[in-house]
Amino acid sequence: MNNDKVVLVVEDEPIIGFALMDMLQELGYGKIELATTLAKANDFLEQSKIDIALLDVNVHGERSYGLANELRGRGVSIIFATGYGDAEYPDALKLVPTLKKPFNQEELNAALSKLS
């Protein structure tokens, strides 16, 4: 069960963020944090142990790649979510799984199940 996993959702559109939180809860994740800015996401990272992060690629006009690198350096599994189709990622992040918005709960579950 995923109840013991802490998931960080970074999404600058609160309505989308809340929908993602609902999907994750339905998939059995018990502890979910929503950050609508990269600064808030960094605050969560400093205060909590994060197991999985679902990152919007573009957060208020800023790419989340720096946060992604920091999370990976701490052993956090990450998934990108983007409405931009095939985004060009930096080399270090090319293999990060990506969900193309809009996506459904089944697609989210499939991406989560591929994480190590």
C-alpha positions in Angstrom: 0.0 0.0 0.0 1.1 3.6 -0.6 -0.2 5.1 2.6 3.3 5.5 4.0 4.6 7.4 0.9 4.8 11.2 1.0 3.9 12.8 -2.4 4.8 16.3 -3.3 2.6 17.8 -6.1 4.0 21.0 -7.7 1.3 22.6 -9.8 0.8 26.3 -10.3 -2.9 25.9 -11.1 -4.7 25.1 -7.8 -7.7 23.5 -9.4 -5.4 21.1 -11.3 -3.4 20.5 -8.1 -6.5 19.6 -6.1 -7.6 17.2 -8.8 -4.2 15.5 -8.7 -4.4 15.2 -5.0 -7.8 13.6 -5.3 -6.5 11.1 -7.9 -3.5 10.3 -5.6 -5.8 9.7 -2.6 -8.0 7.4 -4.7 -4.8 5.5 -5.6 -4.1 5.0 -1.9 -1.5 7.7 -1.2 -2.2 9.1 2.3 0.2 12.0 2.7 0.1 14.5 -0.2 1.5 18.0 -0.2 0.6 20.7 -2.8 2.9 23.5 -3.7 1.8 26.1 -6.1 5.2 27.8 -6.4 8.8 26.5 -6.6 9.6 28.4 -3.4 6.8 26.5 -1.5 8.0 23.3 -3.0 11.5 24.0 -1.7 10.0 24.8 1.8 8.3 21.3 1.8 11.6 19.7 0.8 13.4 21.3 3.7 10.7 20.4 6.2 9.5 16.9 5.1 10.8 13.6 3.8 9.4 13.4 0.2 9.2 10.0 -1.5 7.6 10.9 -4.8 7.2 14.3 -6.6 4.8 15.1 -9.4 6.2 18.2 -11.0 4.6 20.6 -13.4 7.4 21.6 -15.8 6.4 25.2 -16.1 5.5 26.8 -12.7 4.6 30.5 -13.1 6.9 30.8 -16.1 9.8 29.1 -14.4 11.0 25.6 -15.3 11.1 23.1 -12.4 14.4 21.5 -13.5 16.4 22.8 -10.6 13.9 21.4 -8.1 13.9 18.1 -10.1 17.7 17.9 -9.8 17.6 18.6 -6.1 14.8 16.0 -5.5 16.7 13.4 -7.5 19.9 14.1 -5.5 17.9 13.3 -2.4 16.7 10.0 -3.8 13.1 11.2 -4.6 11.3 9.6 -7.5 9.9 12.2 -9.9 7.4 12.4 -12.7 7.0 15.5 -14.9 3.6 16.7 -15.9 3.4 19.1 -18.8 0.9 20.6 -21.2 3.6 21.4 -23.7 3.9 18.0 -25.3 7.4 16.7 -25.8 9.4 19.2 -23.7 13.2 19.4 -24.2 14.7 18.4 -20.8 18.3 18.9 -19.7 20.4 15.8 -20.3 20.3 14.8 -16.6 16.5 14.7 -16.7 15.8 13.1 -20.1 14.8 9.8 -18.7 12.3 11.2 -16.2 8.8 9.8 -16.9 6.4 12.5 -18.3 2.7 12.7 -18.2 1.1 14.9 -20.9 -1.7 17.1 -19.6 -4.5 16.4 -19.5 -4.1 12.9 -18.1 -6.4 10.6 -16.2 -6.0 8.6 -13.1 -5.2 5.4 -15.0 -2.3 7.2 -16.8 -1.1 8.6 -13.5 -1.2 5.2 -11.8 0.7 3.6 -14.8 3.5 6.3 -14.4 3.6 5.8 -10.6 3.9 2.0 -11.0 7.0 2.4 -13.1 8.9 4.3 -10.4 11.5 2.4 -8.4 
